[in-house]
């Protein structure tokens, strides 16, 4: 049975490390949540290391800049592991195995024209569908401009042609301009439903959690606490690799349809 706690300080001494989600836990994309920064300052004083584990379709550096801007500097969050990093590893594997070749075109669905996942790989990033497309990379969306159905109509011809896709952000819900919106994970699911072959990189897959544990120094997973707001991505994914879990009940994904994995602990918002 899940235990409701009043603050992270109630249980911190049980853990040798913390994995923590970004959106819905630390900030809403525009500003940090009021008690999150004071909480992490207390954690830092305890000497417990913290690694951000995020279904961001970007690489580490853009996420570090965002966290720094919100005040979550390296003394509070020592490292960041992103689903974009996992996606890039998959693309590197495709190149090594001959499933992609340098010069191939990739439809790069992202926000702000971010191409960090593809940088230096010799691939051509496209921002619109073309006959030359050999891979679809679903990293970020513009739900304020296109509906989920719009994305399906855009991508369906590629799915029917058998063009593979990598979803570099499996989240079902995201913040867009401070409001909850459908996430890349749902567009990727629609792509699969249309017949496309989709690889999901990031939570709840084990690879991103294992990379994050490695960043903590490979402690006993049962001595690591995963803090997140998604039953499906954060709680179930972390439990699968043996971590304990704390659900942020007010997070945008906490009320999602998939609530079959009960967290070890719960709290309404991150505080110490």
Helices and strands as residue ranges (DSSP letters): E 3-4, G 8-10, G 12-14, E 17-20, H 36-46, E 49-54, H 60-70, E 79-82, H 83-97, E 105-109, E 124-126, E 133-138, H 148-160, E 165-167, E 173-176, E 179-182, H 184-193, E 198-200, H 206-215, G 221-223, E 224-228, I 231-236, H 237-240, E 244-248, E 265-267
